[in-house]
Amino acid sequence: MIPPECEMAIQQFDAFRRGELAPGELLSLRNHLDTCRRCYAFQRHENAFLERLLTATRNARCPEELRATISQLVARESRGN
């Protein structure tokens, strides 16, 4: 079972990476990461994984057929709202 403070920290990682945490939340998360080896290691692992994923896909291109299908679905959804 994960302690509640660790669950809260894990839920905040995405907002942390995007710089979207309020100052108090940021301070709380940083304090937690300074004292919790499990969450610190998890956050470092997650950051390394995302960096490798970005590096691997940096030059990837979406196939035109898929791009057209997505555009059609977005347009259809937009008309429905």
mmCIF file of the N, C-alpha and C atoms, coordinates in Angstrom:
data_MODEL
# 
_entry.id   MODEL 
# 
loop_
_atom_site.group_PDB 
_atom_site.id 
_atom_site.type_symbol 
_atom_site.label_atom_id 
_atom_site.label_alt_id 
_atom_site.label_comp_id 
_atom_site.label_asym_id 
_atom_site.label_entity_id 
_atom_site.label_seq_id 
_atom_site.pdbx_PDB_ins_code 
_atom_site.Cartn_x 
_atom_site.Cartn_y 
_atom_site.Cartn_z 
_atom_site.occupancy 
_atom_site.B_iso_or_equiv 
_atom_site.pdbx_formal_charge 
_atom_site.auth_seq_id 
_atom_site.auth_comp_id 
_atom_site.auth_asym_id 
_atom_site.auth_atom_id 
_atom_site.pdbx_PDB_model_num 
ATOM 1   N N  . MET A 1 1  ? 0.847   -1.180 0.000   1.00 0.00 ? 1  MET A N  1 
ATOM 2   C CA . MET A 1 1  ? 0.000   0.000  0.000   1.00 0.00 ? 1  MET A CA 1 
ATOM 3   C C  . MET A 1 1  ? 0.895   1.247  0.000   1.00 0.00 ? 1  MET A C  1 
ATOM 4   N N  . ILE A 1 2  ? 0.529   2.202  -0.820  1.00 0.00 ? 2  ILE A N  1 
ATOM 5   C CA . ILE A 1 2  ? 1.296   3.443  -0.942  1.00 0.00 ? 2  ILE A CA 1 
ATOM 6   C C  . ILE A 1 2  ? 0.747   4.455  0.069   1.00 0.00 ? 2  ILE A C  1 
ATOM 7   N N  . PRO A 1 3  ? 1.633   5.099  0.832   1.00 0.00 ? 3  PRO A N  1 
ATOM 8   C CA . PRO A 1 3  ? 1.162   6.129  1.765   1.00 0.00 ? 3  PRO A CA 1 
ATOM 9   C C  . PRO A 1 3  ? 0.452   7.264  1.027   1.00 0.00 ? 3  PRO A C  1 
ATOM 10  N N  . PRO A 1 4  ? -0.533  7.898  1.666   1.00 0.00 ? 4  PRO A N  1 
ATOM 11  C CA . PRO A 1 4  ? -1.298  8.965  1.012   1.00 0.00 ? 4  PRO A CA 1 
ATOM 12  C C  . PRO A 1 4  ? -0.429  10.107 0.476   1.00 0.00 ? 4  PRO A C  1 
ATOM 13  N N  . GLU A 1 5  ? 0.623   10.477 1.217   1.00 0.00 ? 5  GLU A N  1 
ATOM 14  C CA . GLU A 1 5  ? 1.470   11.570 0.744   1.00 0.00 ? 5  GLU A CA 1 
ATOM 15  C C  . GLU A 1 5  ? 2.220   11.185 -0.530  1.00 0.00 ? 5  GLU A C  1 
ATOM 16  N N  . CYS A 1 6  ? 2.527   9.890  -0.683  1.00 0.00 ? 6  CYS A N  1 
ATOM 17  C CA . CYS A 1 6  ? 3.181   9.422  -1.913  1.00 0.00 ? 6  CYS A CA 1 
ATOM 18  C C  . CYS A 1 6  ? 2.188   9.406  -3.073  1.00 0.00 ? 6  CYS A C  1 
ATOM 19  N N  . GLU A 1 7  ? 0.960   8.992  -2.808  1.00 0.00 ? 7  GLU A N  1 
ATOM 20  C CA . GLU A 1 7  ? -0.065  9.013  -3.857  1.00 0.00 ? 7  GLU A CA 1 
ATOM 21  C C  . GLU A 1 7  ? -0.287  10.434 -4.358  1.00 0.00 ? 7  GLU A C  1 
ATOM 22  N N  . MET A 1 8  ? -0.326  11.382 -3.429  1.00 0.00 ? 8  MET A N  1 
ATOM 23  C CA . MET A 1 8  ? -0.508  12.788 -3.798  1.00 0.00 ? 8  MET A CA 1 
ATOM 24  C C  . MET A 1 8  ? 0.664   13.261 -4.652  1.00 0.00 ? 8  MET A C  1 
ATOM 25  N N  . ALA A 1 9  ? 1.873   12.908 -4.253  1.00 0.00 ? 9  ALA A N  1 
ATOM 26  C CA . ALA A 1 9  ? 3.060   13.319 -5.009  1.00 0.00 ? 9  ALA A CA 1 
ATOM 27  C C  . ALA A 1 9  ? 3.012   12.749 -6.422  1.00 0.00 ? 9  ALA A C  1 
ATOM 28  N N  . ILE A 1 10 ? 2.690   11.480 -6.547  1.00 0.00 ? 10 ILE A N  1 
ATOM 29  C CA . ILE A 1 10 ? 2.653   10.834 -7.859  1.00 0.00 ? 10 ILE A CA 1 
ATOM 30  C C  . ILE A 1 10 ? 1.600   11.498 -8.750  1.00 0.00 ? 10 ILE A C  1 
ATOM 31  N N  . GLN A 1 11 ? 0.473   11.871 -8.167  1.00 0.00 ? 11 GLN A N  1 
ATOM 32  C CA . GLN A 1 11 ? -0.582  12.534 -8.941  1.00 0.00 ? 11 GLN A CA 1 
ATOM 33  C C  . GLN A 1 11 ? -0.153  13.927 -9.418  1.00 0.00 ? 11 GLN A C  1 
ATOM 34  N N  . GLN A 1 12 ? 0.817   14.524 -8.750  1.00 0.00 ? 12 GLN A N  1 
ATOM 35  C CA . GLN A 1 12 ? 1.240   15.877 -9.095  1.00 0.00 ? 12 GLN A CA 1 
ATOM 36  C C  . GLN A 1 12 ? 2.411   15.910 -10.078 1.00 0.00 ? 12 GLN A C  1 
ATOM 37  N N  . PHE A 1 13 ? 3.002   14.781 -10.405 1.00 0.00 ? 13 PHE A N  1 
ATOM 38  C CA . PHE A 1 13 ? 4.194   14.773 -11.256 1.00 0.00 ? 13 PHE A CA 1 
ATOM 39  C C  . PHE A 1 13 ? 3.973   15.441 -12.609 1.00 0.00 ? 13 PHE A C  1 
ATOM 40  N N  . ASP A 1 14 ? 2.857   15.175 -13.269 1.00 0.00 ? 14 ASP A N  1 
ATOM 41  C CA . ASP A 1 14 ? 2.616   15.781 -14.587 1.00 0.00 ? 14 ASP A CA 1 
ATOM 42  C C  . ASP A 1 14 ? 2.536   17.301 -14.489 1.00 0.00 ? 14 ASP A C  1 
ATOM 43  N N  . ALA A 1 15 ? 1.770   17.785 -13.523 1.00 0.00 ? 15 ALA A N  1 
ATOM 44  C CA . ALA A 1 15 ? 1.658   19.234 -13.339 1.00 0.00 ? 15 ALA A CA 1 
ATOM 45  C C  . ALA A 1 15 ? 3.012   19.826 -12.952 1.00 0.00 ? 15 ALA A C  1 
ATOM 46  N N  . PHE A 1 16 ? 3.787   19.100 -12.183 1.00 0.00 ? 16 PHE A N  1 
ATOM 47  C CA . PHE A 1 16 ? 5.131   19.528 -11.793 1.00 0.00 ? 16 PHE A CA 1 
ATOM 48  C C  . PHE A 1 16 ? 6.013   19.715 -13.024 1.00 0.00 ? 16 PHE A C  1 
ATOM 49  N N  . ARG A 1 17 ? 6.000   18.724 -13.908 1.00 0.00 ? 17 ARG A N  1 
ATOM 50  C CA . ARG A 1 17 ? 6.815   18.787 -15.136 1.00 0.00 ? 17 ARG A CA 1 
ATOM 51  C C  . ARG A 1 17 ? 6.403   19.948 -16.029 1.00 0.00 ? 17 ARG A C  1 
ATOM 52  N N  . ARG A 1 18 ? 5.103   20.227 -16.064 1.00 0.00 ? 18 ARG A N  1 
ATOM 53  C CA . ARG A 1 18 ? 4.602   21.312 -16.915 1.00 0.00 ? 18 ARG A CA 1 
ATOM 54  C C  . ARG A 1 18 ? 4.700   22.673 -16.238 1.00 0.00 ? 18 ARG A C  1 
ATOM 55  N N  . GLY A 1 19 ? 5.154   22.727 -14.996 1.00 0.00 ? 19 GLY A N  1 
ATOM 56  C CA . GLY A 1 19 ? 5.257   23.989 -14.276 1.00 0.00 ? 19 GLY A CA 1 
ATOM 57  C C  . GLY A 1 19 ? 3.909   24.555 -13.879 1.00 0.00 ? 19 GLY A C  1 
ATOM 58  N N  . GLU A 1 20 ? 2.935   23.692 -13.622 1.00 0.00 ? 20 GLU A N  1 
ATOM 59  C CA . GLU A 1 20 ? 1.572   24.139 -13.344 1.00 0.00 ? 20 GLU A CA 1 
ATOM 60  C C  . GLU A 1 20 ? 1.164   24.044 -11.881 1.00 0.00 ? 20 GLU A C  1 
ATOM 61  N N  . LEU A 1 21 ? 2.101   23.717 -10.985 1.00 0.00 ? 21 LEU A N  1 
ATOM 62  C CA . LEU A 1 21 ? 1.739   23.630 -9.570  1.00 0.00 ? 21 LEU A CA 1 
ATOM 63  C C  . LEU A 1 21 ? 1.755   25.010 -8.930  1.00 0.00 ? 21 LEU A C  1 
ATOM 64  N N  . ALA A 1 22 ? 0.818   25.233 -8.045  1.00 0.00 ? 22 ALA A N  1 
ATOM 65  C CA . ALA A 1 22 ? 0.802   26.462 -7.248  1.00 0.00 ? 22 ALA A CA 1 
ATOM 66  C C  . ALA A 1 22 ? 2.041   26.462 -6.353  1.00 0.00 ? 22 ALA A C  1 
ATOM 67  N N  . PRO A 1 23 ? 2.512   27.637 -5.952  1.00 0.00 ? 23 PRO A N  1 
ATOM 68  C CA . PRO A 1 23 ? 3.740   27.702 -5.142  1.00 0.00 ? 23 PRO A CA 1 
ATOM 69  C C  . PRO A 1 23 ? 3.724   26.794 -3.910  1.00 0.00 ? 23 PRO A C  1 
ATOM 70  N N  . GLY A 1 24 ? 2.614   26.747 -3.193  1.00 0.00 ? 24 GLY A N  1 
ATOM 71  C CA . GLY A 1 24 ? 2.525   25.890 -2.012  1.00 0.00 ? 24 GLY A CA 1 
ATOM 72  C C  . GLY A 1 24 ? 2.611   24.419 -2.362  1.00 0.00 ? 24 GLY A C  1 
ATOM 73  N N  . GLU A 1 25 ? 1.950   24.023 -3.458  1.00 0.00 ? 25 GLU A N  1 
ATOM 74  C CA . GLU A 1 25 ? 2.005   22.631 -3.917  1.00 0.00 ? 25 GLU A CA 1 
ATOM 75  C C  . GLU A 1 25 ? 3.415   22.266 -4.361  1.00 0.00 ? 25 GLU A C  1 
ATOM 76  N N  . LEU A 1 26 ? 4.060   23.191 -5.050  1.00 0.00 ? 26 LEU A N  1 
ATOM 77  C CA . LEU A 1 26 ? 5.424   22.964 -5.517  1.00 0.00 ? 26 LEU A CA 1 
ATOM 78  C C  . LEU A 1 26 ? 6.368   22.761 -4.335  1.00 0.00 ? 26 LEU A C  1 
ATOM 79  N N  . LEU A 1 27 ? 6.262   23.612 -3.342  1.00 0.00 ? 27 LEU A N  1 
ATOM 80  C CA . LEU A 1 27 ? 7.111   23.493 -2.163  1.00 0.00 ? 27 LEU A CA 1 
ATOM 81  C C  . LEU A 1 27 ? 6.854   22.173 -1.442  1.00 0.00 ? 27 LEU A C  1 
ATOM 82  N N  . SER A 1 28 ? 5.595   21.813 -1.304  1.00 0.00 ? 28 SER A N  1 
ATOM 83  C CA . SER A 1 28 ? 5.229   20.561 -0.641  1.00 0.00 ? 28 SER A CA 1 
ATOM 84  C C  . SER A 1 28 ? 5.785   19.359 -1.400  1.00 0.00 ? 28 SER A C  1 
ATOM 85  N N  . LEU A 1 29 ? 5.645   19.371 -2.717  1.00 0.00 ? 29 LEU A N  1 
ATOM 86  C CA . LEU A 1 29 ? 6.152   18.254 -3.521  1.00 0.00 ? 29 LEU A CA 1 
ATOM 87  C C  . LEU A 1 29 ? 7.670   18.180 -3.444  1.00 0.00 ? 29 LEU A C  1 
ATOM 88  N N  . ARG A 1 30 ? 8.335   19.301 -3.556  1.00 0.00 ? 30 ARG A N  1 
ATOM 89  C CA . ARG A 1 30 ? 9.804   19.299 -3.470  1.00 0.00 ? 30 ARG A CA 1 
ATOM 90  C C  . ARG A 1 30 ? 10.273  18.787 -2.113  1.00 0.00 ? 30 ARG A C  1 
ATOM 91  N N  . ASN A 1 31 ? 9.604   19.210 -1.043  1.00 0.00 ? 31 ASN A N  1 
ATOM 92  C CA . ASN A 1 31 ? 9.953   18.714 0.288   1.00 0.00 ? 31 ASN A CA 1 
ATOM 93  C C  . ASN A 1 31 ? 9.755   17.206 0.371   1.00 0.00 ? 31 ASN A C  1 
ATOM 94  N N  . HIS A 1 32 ? 8.670   16.722 -0.206  1.00 0.00 ? 32 HIS A N  1 
ATOM 95  C CA . HIS A 1 32 ? 8.406   15.287 -0.191  1.00 0.00 ? 32 HIS A CA 1 
ATOM 96  C C  . HIS A 1 32 ? 9.490   14.536 -0.970  1.00 0.00 ? 32 HIS A C  1 
ATOM 97  N N  . LEU A 1 33 ? 9.837   15.040 -2.156  1.00 0.00 ? 33 LEU A N  1 
ATOM 98  C CA . LEU A 1 33 ? 10.864  14.370 -2.959  1.00 0.00 ? 33 LEU A CA 1 
ATOM 99  C C  . LEU A 1 33 ? 12.221  14.399 -2.272  1.00 0.00 ? 33 LEU A C  1 
ATOM 100 N N  . ASP A 1 34 ? 12.477  15.426 -1.472  1.00 0.00 ? 34 ASP A N  1 
ATOM 101 C CA . ASP A 1 34 ? 13.742  15.502 -0.726  1.00 0.00 ? 34 ASP A CA 1 
ATOM 102 C C  . ASP A 1 34 ? 13.829  14.453 0.375   1.00 0.00 ? 34 ASP A C  1 
ATOM 103 N N  . THR A 1 35 ? 12.681  14.000 0.861   1.00 0.00 ? 35 THR A N  1 
ATOM 104 C CA . THR A 1 35 ? 12.688  13.071 1.990   1.00 0.00 ? 35 THR A CA 1 
ATOM 105 C C  . THR A 1 35 ? 12.217  11.664 1.656   1.00 0.00 ? 35 THR A C  1 
ATOM 106 N N  . CYS A 1 36 ? 11.590  11.465 0.517   1.00 0.00 ? 36 CYS A N  1 
ATOM 107 C CA . CYS A 1 36 ? 11.047  10.146 0.165   1.00 0.00 ? 36 CYS A CA 1 
ATOM 108 C C  . CYS A 1 36 ? 11.857  9.537  -0.969  1.00 0.00 ? 36 CYS A C  1 
ATOM 109 N N  . ARG A 1 37 ? 12.651  8.546  -0.643  1.00 0.00 ? 37 ARG A N  1 
ATOM 110 C CA . ARG A 1 37 ? 13.499  7.914  -1.660  1.00 0.00 ? 37 ARG A CA 1 
ATOM 111 C C  . ARG A 1 37 ? 12.671  7.241  -2.745  1.00 0.00 ? 37 ARG A C  1 
ATOM 112 N N  . ARG A 1 38 ? 11.556  6.630  -2.355  1.00 0.00 ? 38 ARG A N  1 
ATOM 113 C CA . ARG A 1 38 ? 10.709  5.916  -3.320  1.00 0.00 ? 38 ARG A CA 1 
ATOM 114 C C  . ARG A 1 38 ? 10.165  6.877  -4.383  1.00 0.00 ? 38 ARG A C  1 
ATOM 115 N N  . CYS A 1 39 ? 9.593   7.978  -3.938  1.00 0.00 ? 39 CYS A N  1 
ATOM 116 C CA . CYS A 1 39 ? 9.009   8.940  -4.882  1.00 0.00 ? 39 CYS A CA 1 
ATOM 117 C C  . CYS A 1 39 ? 10.087  9.644  -5.705  1.00 0.00 ? 39 CYS A C  1 
ATOM 118 N N  . TYR A 1 40 ? 11.209  9.944  -5.066  1.00 0.00 ? 40 TYR A N  1 
ATOM 119 C CA . TYR A 1 40 ? 12.310  10.582 -5.794  1.00 0.00 ? 40 TYR A CA 1 
ATOM 120 C C  . TYR A 1 40 ? 12.788  9.671  -6.920  1.00 0.00 ? 40 TYR A C  1 
ATOM 121 N N  . ALA A 1 41 ? 12.987  8.383  -6.599  1.00 0.00 ? 41 ALA A N  1 
ATOM 122 C CA . ALA A 1 41 ? 13.434  7.426  -7.612  1.00 0.00 ? 41 ALA A CA 1 
ATOM 123 C C  . ALA A 1 41 ? 12.376  7.254  -8.704  1.00 0.00 ? 41 ALA A C  1 
ATOM 124 N N  . PHE A 1 42 ? 11.114  7.202  -8.302  1.00 0.00 ? 42 PHE A N  1 
ATOM 125 C CA . PHE A 1 42 ? 10.028  7.056  -9.277  1.00 0.00 ? 42 PHE A CA 1 
ATOM 126 C C  . PHE A 1 42 ? 9.984   8.250  -10.216 1.00 0.00 ? 42 PHE A C  1 
ATOM 127 N N  . GLN A 1 43 ? 10.111  9.447  -9.650  1.00 0.00 ? 43 GLN A N  1 
ATOM 128 C CA . GLN A 1 43 ? 10.068  10.657 -10.466 1.00 0.00 ? 43 GLN A CA 1 
ATOM 129 C C  . GLN A 1 43 ? 11.253  10.711 -11.434 1.00 0.00 ? 43 GLN A C  1 
ATOM 130 N N  . ARG A 1 44 ? 12.433  10.353 -10.963 1.00 0.00 ? 44 ARG A N  1 
ATOM 131 C CA . ARG A 1 44 ? 13.610  10.332 -11.835 1.00 0.00 ? 44 ARG A CA 1 
ATOM 132 C C  . ARG A 1 44 ? 13.437  9.308  -12.951 1.00 0.00 ? 44 ARG A C  1 
ATOM 133 N N  . HIS A 1 45 ? 12.908  8.135  -12.626 1.00 0.00 ? 45 HIS A N  1 
ATOM 134 C CA . HIS A 1 45 ? 12.681  7.094  -13.626 1.00 0.00 ? 45 HIS A CA 1 
ATOM 135 C C  . HIS A 1 45 ? 11.662  7.572  -14.661 1.00 0.00 ? 45 HIS A C  1 
ATOM 136 N N  . GLU A 1 46 ? 10.585  8.179  -14.186 1.00 0.00 ? 46 GLU A N  1 
ATOM 137 C CA . GLU A 1 46 ? 9.547   8.674  -15.096 1.00 0.00 ? 46 GLU A CA 1 
ATOM 138 C C  . GLU A 1 46 ? 10.103  9.765  -16.016 1.00 0.00 ? 46 GLU A C  1 
ATOM 139 N N  . ASN A 1 47 ? 10.874  10.680 -15.462 1.00 0.00 ? 47 ASN A N  1 
ATOM 140 C CA . ASN A 1 47 ? 11.477  11.739 -16.282 1.00 0.00 ? 47 ASN A CA 1 
ATOM 141 C C  . ASN A 1 47 ? 12.425  11.166 -17.326 1.00 0.00 ? 47 ASN A C  1 
ATOM 142 N N  . ALA A 1 48 ? 13.246  10.184 -16.933 1.00 0.00 ? 48 ALA A N  1 
ATOM 143 C CA . ALA A 1 48 ? 14.179  9.565  -17.870 1.00 0.00 ? 48 ALA A CA 1 
ATOM 144 C C  . ALA A 1 48 ? 13.419  8.843  -18.982 1.00 0.00 ? 48 ALA A C  1 
ATOM 145 N N  . PHE A 1 49 ? 12.335  8.147  -18.619 1.00 0.00 ? 49 PHE A N  1 
ATOM 146 C CA . PHE A 1 49 ? 11.529  7.457  -19.626 1.00 0.00 ? 49 PHE A CA 1 
ATOM 147 C C  . PHE A 1 49 ? 10.932  8.454  -20.618 1.00 0.00 ? 49 PHE A C  1 
ATOM 148 N N  . LEU A 1 50 ? 10.355  9.534  -20.107 1.00 0.00 ? 50 LEU A N  1 
ATOM 149 C CA . LEU A 1 50 ? 9.745   10.527 -20.997 1.00 0.00 ? 50 LEU A CA 1 
ATOM 150 C C  . LEU A 1 50 ? 10.787  11.191 -21.887 1.00 0.00 ? 50 LEU A C  1 
ATOM 151 N N  . GLU A 1 51 ? 11.963  11.443 -21.363 1.00 0.00 ? 51 GLU A N  1 
ATOM 152 C CA . GLU A 1 51 ? 13.031  12.034 -22.169 1.00 0.00 ? 51 GLU A CA 1 
ATOM 153 C C  . GLU A 1 51 ? 13.450  11.084 -23.295 1.00 0.00 ? 51 GLU A C  1 
ATOM 154 N N  . ARG A 1 52 ? 13.584  9.788  -22.971 1.00 0.00 ? 52 ARG A N  1 
ATOM 155 C CA . ARG A 1 52 ? 13.929  8.802  -24.014 1.00 0.00 ? 52 ARG A CA 1 
ATOM 156 C C  . ARG A 1 52 ? 12.816  8.707  -25.058 1.00 0.00 ? 52 ARG A C  1 
ATOM 157 N N  . LEU A 1 53 ? 11.576  8.759  -24.604 1.00 0.00 ? 53 LEU A N  1 
ATOM 158 C CA . LEU A 1 53 ? 10.449  8.706  -25.528 1.00 0.00 ? 53 LEU A CA 1 
ATOM 159 C C  . LEU A 1 53 ? 10.451  9.910  -26.459 1.00 0.00 ? 53 LEU A C  1 
ATOM 160 N N  . LEU A 1 54 ? 10.679  11.102 -25.906 1.00 0.00 ? 54 LEU A N  1 
ATOM 161 C CA . LEU A 1 54 ? 10.742  12.310 -26.739 1.00 0.00 ? 54 LEU A CA 1 
ATOM 162 C C  . LEU A 1 54 ? 11.897  12.238 -27.731 1.00 0.00 ? 54 LEU A C  1 
ATOM 163 N N  . THR A 1 55 ? 13.037  11.764 -27.278 1.00 0.00 ? 55 THR A N  1 
ATOM 164 C CA . THR A 1 55 ? 14.201  11.644 -28.158 1.00 0.00 ? 55 THR A CA 1 
ATOM 165 C C  . THR A 1 55 ? 13.912  10.658 -29.297 1.00 0.00 ? 55 THR A C  1 
ATOM 166 N N  . ALA A 1 56 ? 13.293  9.544  -28.964 1.00 0.00 ? 56 ALA A N  1 
ATOM 167 C CA . ALA A 1 56 ? 13.018  8.516  -29.966 1.00 0.00 ? 56 ALA A CA 1 
ATOM 168 C C  . ALA A 1 56 ? 11.981  8.960  -30.987 1.00 0.00 ? 56 ALA A C  1 
ATOM 169 N N  . THR A 1 57 ? 11.094  9.851  -30.589 1.00 0.00 ? 57 THR A N  1 
ATOM 170 C CA . THR A 1 57 ? 10.006  10.253 -31.487 1.00 0.00 ? 57 THR A CA 1 
ATOM 171 C C  . THR A 1 57 ? 10.186  11.649 -32.067 1.00 0.00 ? 57 THR A C  1 
ATOM 172 N N  . ARG A 1 58 ? 11.278  12.287 -31.759 1.00 0.00 ? 58 ARG A N  1 
ATOM 173 C CA . ARG A 1 58 ? 11.486  13.671 -32.191 1.00 0.00 ? 58 ARG A CA 1 
ATOM 174 C C  . ARG A 1 58 ? 11.322  13.839 -33.710 1.00 0.00 ? 58 ARG A C  1 
ATOM 175 N N  . ASN A 1 59 ? 11.828  12.908 -34.476 1.00 0.00 ? 59 ASN A N  1 
ATOM 176 C CA . ASN A 1 59 ? 11.763  13.021 -35.933 1.00 0.00 ? 59 ASN A CA 1 
ATOM 177 C C  . ASN A 1 59 ? 10.685  12.140 -36.550 1.00 0.00 ? 59 ASN A C  1 
ATOM 178 N N  . ALA A 1 60 ? 9.825   11.589 -35.708 1.00 0.00 ? 60 ALA A N  1 
ATOM 179 C CA . ALA A 1 60 ? 8.761   10.716 -36.214 1.00 0.00 ? 60 ALA A CA 1 
ATOM 180 C C  . ALA A 1 60 ? 7.690   11.565 -36.908 1.00 0.00 ? 60 ALA A C  1 
ATOM 181 N N  . ARG A 1 61 ? 7.123   11.012 -37.924 1.00 0.00 ? 61 ARG A N  1 
ATOM 182 C CA . ARG A 1 61 ? 6.061   11.688 -38.679 1.00 0.00 ? 61 ARG A CA 1 
ATOM 183 C C  . ARG A 1 61 ? 4.785   10.858 -38.615 1.00 0.00 ? 61 ARG A C  1 
ATOM 184 N N  . CYS A 1 62 ? 3.698   11.535 -38.473 1.00 0.00 ? 62 CYS A N  1 
ATOM 185 C CA . CYS A 1 62 ? 2.398   10.888 -38.511 1.00 0.00 ? 62 CYS A CA 1 
ATOM 186 C C  . CYS A 1 62 ? 2.079   10.581 -39.971 1.00 0.00 ? 62 CYS A C  1 
ATOM 187 N N  . PRO A 1 63 ? 1.722   9.334  -40.296 1.00 0.00 ? 63 PRO A N  1 
ATOM 188 C CA . PRO A 1 63 ? 1.361   9.019  -41.682 1.00 0.00 ? 63 PRO A CA 1 
ATOM 189 C C  . PRO A 1 63 ? 0.186   9.887  -42.141 1.00 0.00 ? 63 PRO A C  1 
ATOM 190 N N  . GLU A 1 64 ? 0.239   10.309 -43.376 1.00 0.00 ? 64 GLU A N  1 
ATOM 191 C CA . GLU A 1 64 ? -0.795  11.206 -43.907 1.00 0.00 ? 64 GLU A CA 1 
ATOM 192 C C  . GLU A 1 64 ? -2.190  10.610 -43.792 1.00 0.00 ? 64 GLU A C  1 
ATOM 193 N N  . GLU A 1 65 ? -2.321  9.324  -44.016 1.00 0.00 ? 65 GLU A N  1 
ATOM 194 C CA . GLU A 1 65 ? -3.635  8.688  -43.918 1.00 0.00 ? 65 GLU A CA 1 
ATOM 195 C C  . GLU A 1 65 ? -4.186  8.813  -42.487 1.00 0.00 ? 65 GLU A C  1 
ATOM 196 N N  . LEU A 1 66 ? -3.346  8.594  -41.507 1.00 0.00 ? 66 LEU A N  1 
ATOM 197 C CA . LEU A 1 66 ? -3.769  8.734  -40.111 1.00 0.00 ? 66 LEU A CA 1 
ATOM 198 C C  . LEU A 1 66 ? -4.093  10.191 -39.799 1.00 0.00 ? 66 LEU A C  1 
ATOM 199 N N  . ARG A 1 67 ? -3.275  11.108 -40.276 1.00 0.00 ? 67 ARG A N  1 
ATOM 200 C CA . ARG A 1 67 ? -3.514  12.542 -40.057 1.00 0.00 ? 67 ARG A CA 1 
ATOM 201 C C  . ARG A 1 67 ? -4.875  12.939 -40.641 1.00 0.00 ? 67 ARG A C  1 
ATOM 202 N N  . ALA A 1 68 ? -5.195  12.456 -41.844 1.00 0.00 ? 68 ALA A N  1 
ATOM 203 C CA . ALA A 1 68 ? -6.477  12.778 -42.480 1.00 0.00 ? 68 ALA A CA 1 
ATOM 204 C C  . ALA A 1 68 ? -7.643  12.203 -41.679 1.00 0.00 ? 68 ALA A C  1 
ATOM 205 N N  . THR A 1 69 ? -7.481  10.975 -41.208 1.00 0.00 ? 69 THR A N  1 
ATOM 206 C CA . THR A 1 69 ? -8.541  10.342 -40.412 1.00 0.00 ? 69 THR A CA 1 
ATOM 207 C C  . THR A 1 69 ? -8.787  11.125 -39.126 1.00 0.00 ? 69 THR A C  1 
ATOM 208 N N  . ILE A 1 70 ? -7.719  11.520 -38.452 1.00 0.00 ? 70 ILE A N  1 
ATOM 209 C CA . ILE A 1 70 ? -7.866  12.291 -37.219 1.00 0.00 ? 70 ILE A CA 1 
ATOM 210 C C  . ILE A 1 70 ? -8.525  13.631 -37.498 1.00 0.00 ? 70 ILE A C  1 
ATOM 211 N N  . SER A 1 71 ? -8.114  14.296 -38.556 1.00 0.00 ? 71 SER A N  1 
ATOM 212 C CA . SER A 1 71 ? -8.714  15.584 -38.919 1.00 0.00 ? 71 SER A CA 1 
ATOM 213 C C  . SER A 1 71 ? -10.209 15.436 -39.187 1.00 0.00 ? 71 SER A C  1 
ATOM 214 N N  . GLN A 1 72 ? -10.587 14.379 -39.892 1.00 0.00 ? 72 GLN A N  1 
ATOM 215 C CA . GLN A 1 72 ? -12.000 14.136 -40.173 1.00 0.00 ? 72 GLN A CA 1 
ATOM 216 C C  . GLN A 1 72 ? -12.786 13.894 -38.878 1.00 0.00 ? 72 GLN A C  1 
ATOM 217 N N  . LEU A 1 73 ? -12.211 13.120 -37.969 1.00 0.00 ? 73 LEU A N  1 
ATOM 218 C CA . LEU A 1 73 ? -12.900 12.829 -36.700 1.00 0.00 ? 73 LEU A CA 1 
ATOM 219 C C  . LEU A 1 73 ? -13.044 14.102 -35.844 1.00 0.00 ? 73 LEU A C  1 
ATOM 220 N N  . VAL A 1 74 ? -12.018 14.917 -35.827 1.00 0.00 ? 74 VAL A N  1 
ATOM 221 C CA . VAL A 1 74 ? -12.082 16.168 -35.068 1.00 0.00 ? 74 VAL A CA 1 
ATOM 222 C C  . VAL A 1 74 ? -13.134 17.090 -35.673 1.00 0.00 ? 74 VAL A C  1 
ATOM 223 N N  . ALA A 1 75 ? -13.135 17.202 -36.994 1.00 0.00 ? 75 ALA A N  1 
ATOM 224 C CA . ALA A 1 75 ? -14.123 18.049 -37.670 1.00 0.00 ? 75 ALA A CA 1 
ATOM 225 C C  . ALA A 1 75 ? -15.532 17.545 -37.407 1.00 0.00 ? 75 ALA A C  1 
ATOM 226 N N  . ARG A 1 76 ? -15.736 16.251 -37.479 1.00 0.00 ? 76 ARG A N  1 
ATOM 227 C CA . ARG A 1 76 ? -17.052 15.673 -37.240 1.00 0.00 ? 76 ARG A CA 1 
ATOM 228 C C  . ARG A 1 76 ? -17.492 15.932 -35.799 1.00 0.00 ? 76 ARG A C  1 
ATOM 229 N N  . GLU A 1 77 ? -16.577 15.762 -34.854 1.00 0.00 ? 77 GLU A N  1 
ATOM 230 C CA . GLU A 1 77 ? -16.876 16.018 -33.444 1.00 0.00 ? 77 GLU A CA 1 
ATOM 231 C C  . GLU A 1 77 ? -17.203 17.495 -33.210 1.00 0.00 ? 77 GLU A C  1 
ATOM 232 N N  . SER A 1 78 ? -16.483 18.390 -33.872 1.00 0.00 ? 78 SER A N  1 
ATOM 233 C CA . SER A 1 78 ? -16.704 19.827 -33.724 1.00 0.00 ? 78 SER A CA 1 
ATOM 234 C C  . SER A 1 78 ? -18.091 20.215 -34.241 1.00 0.00 ? 78 SER A C  1 
ATOM 235 N N  . ARG A 1 79 ? -18.483 19.619 -35.327 1.00 0.00 ? 79 ARG A N  1 
ATOM 236 C CA . ARG A 1 79 ? -19.820 19.924 -35.882 1.00 0.00 ? 79 ARG A CA 1 
ATOM 237 C C  . ARG A 1 79 ? -20.919 19.415 -34.975 1.00 0.00 ? 79 ARG A C  1 
ATOM 238 N N  . GLY A 1 80 ? -20.650 18.349 -34.237 1.00 0.00 ? 80 GLY A N  1 
ATOM 239 C CA . GLY A 1 80 ? -21.651 17.767 -33.337 1.00 0.00 ? 80 GLY A CA 1 
ATOM 240 C C  . GLY A 1 80 ? -21.862 18.557 -32.074 1.00 0.00 ? 80 GLY A C  1 
ATOM 241 N N  . ASN A 1 81 ? -20.948 19.495 -31.774 1.00 0.00 ? 81 ASN A N  1 
ATOM 242 C CA . ASN A 1 81 ? -21.059 20.273 -30.517 1.00 0.00 ? 81 ASN A CA 1 
ATOM 243 C C  . ASN A 1 81 ? -21.532 21.657 -30.754 1.00 0.00 ? 81 ASN A C  1 
# 
